[in-house]
Amino acid sequence: MKKAMLALVVLLMAGGLAGSALRNVAPDAVTRATTYNVYEGEVSALTDGKYPGNDENPASFRWLSKGILAIELPEPVELREFRVYVGGEAGGYKVKAYLGGKLSLEGLGRSPEGKLVAEVEDASYATDSWVVMKFPPGTVADNLEFWDFGPAEFYEIQIIVASEVVEGTTWGRVKAAFR
Ligand SMILES: [Ca+2]
């Protein structure tokens, strides 16, 4: 009896840990630089896993004045953190999370709009380090806009989500409602 109880406790703990496991979905996302503002470098440098500290010569992406990156995820996920490795130049940032909808290629408007589910920001202007923006609990989204408000250099972005897959049919319906 005691053994069975112990096994149950271990199982519950394992379940709890699995439930709280986190993963980075940035490499699975389609990330593009909107074209209205001028940038240098390749947007693919932001999801190649290389940044100062883990690579000798990582490539960077730079907005010359400001700009917006559009990030599309293959499915709705529960967002925890947006992390960006900033280089020697830092701007102020905002991340807007949406369910459904799409940002235009230029970055000047959304069509369809979708539903804005969260907005987080950072004005630390920290350089040569990770900047982390945390989403409110229960933020479920499938596309994001990363706004940068000044000249800035980035090496990597990470989108940290809860590892459980959000139940397909339910969220498929929610998403369809905002298409
Ligand atoms: Ca990189």
Boltz pocket constraint, residues with backbone or C-beta under 6 A from the ligand:
constraints:
  - pocket:
      binder: B
      contacts: [[A, 44], [A, 45], [A, 46], [A, 47], [A, 48], [A, 49], [A, 50], [A, 51], [A, 58], [A, 59], [A, 155], [A, 156]]
      max_distance: 6.0
